[in-house]
Each structure stands twice: as structure tokens, then as C-alpha cells.
Amino acid sequence: MVRTPLTPEERERGERLGRLLREARGGRSMAEIAANAGISAETLRKIETGRAPTPAFFTVAALAGTLGLSMDELVGRCAPTAPSTSIAA
């Protein structure tokens, strides 16, 4: 099966997710967080660095739970920012 290339927006969203997870991890080790989430440290490293910009839902959910983040917070902070459209009256 051939995967379609990611759009620039998808790559950017993956990078935002990685930054958010890295910030939430703080001083805790990558190995500790990965083990608690039930994933490999290599998978977490790829997500944090944007090399895996579209991780599986349950992987993200496990990381969010381990880091004390809600899925709503992740979505809100990783979603693309829409350009503001104001209508002059």
C-alpha cells in the first residue's frame, strides 16, 4: 500500500504535537514516559521530533494520559490556526 505524502499542514501539526509533548514531559526521561505509556522510547522520540507526524490515536491518548494532558487540550493546541476573517460593518 502506497502512502500519500503528507501536506505541509500535516507536517506542521505533527511538529506542534511533538513540541507540546516534549514540553509536557519536562525533566522526565523519554524512557520513563514511553514505558508508562506502553510505547517504545524510539516511537516517542520520533513523535517528539516530528519524524512520526501522524501517530496512532491510541498512542497519542496513552501519552496524553501519562503526561496529564487531556485530548481536548492536545487538539486545541495542535490544530491549525485559522486566519481571522473579520467583516467590516
N, C-alpha and C positions, 0 to 999 in steps of 0.2 A: 504494500500500500504506500503510495506516494503522499507525503505531507506537503500541503501548500505552504509556501513561505509566509512567515509572519509579517504583518504590516508594521510600519514604524510605530503606530499607536499601540499595538500589542507588545512590541519590544519595550516601549516606554512604560507601559503598565507593569510589565514584569520587573523592570528596574525599580519602579516605585515600591512594589511589593517587597523586593529584596532589601531595599533601604529601610523600610518600615520594620521588617523582621529583624534586621541587624540592630537597629536602634532599640527595639523591644528586648532583644537578647541581652543588651548591655554588657556587663562584665562576665556573664556566664559563658562557659565554654560551648563551642559548637557541638562537641561530642555529647555533653550533658543534655542539651536541648534536643538534639536529634534522638538520643536514646529514649528520653521521656516521651517524645512524640511518636516513637516507633518507626523512625526512618534512619537511613544511614547519614553519617556526617557528610559524606560526599554529596548526597542529594541536597542537604541543607546548604552546603557551600555553593552548589550550582544555582539554587534558588536565590540565595543572598547576593550572588554576583551577577544575576541576570542571565546566566547561561541556560537556565531552565525557566523561561519566562511564562510558561503556561502549565504550572504544576497541577496535579490532580486535585479535585475538590477535597477529598478526604485527607490528603496530605496537608493542604492549607488549613483545614479545620483542626487537625491534630496539632499543628504548630501554633495556631491561634490559641487553642485551649492550654497548651503548655506554657505559652508566653503571657497568658492572662488577657488576651485580646478578644473582643467579640468579632464575629464575622461581619456584623454591620459596620463596625469601625474600620475593618480592613477594606470593605467595599467602598466606604465613603472616602477613605484616604488614597485608594488606588485607582479609583475611577477617573477617567479623563475629565479635565475641567472644560466645561462648555464655554465658548465665548459668550460674553454677556450681550444680550440683544435688548437694547432699550429703545423704546419708541417715544419720540419727542411729541409732546401734546401741542 
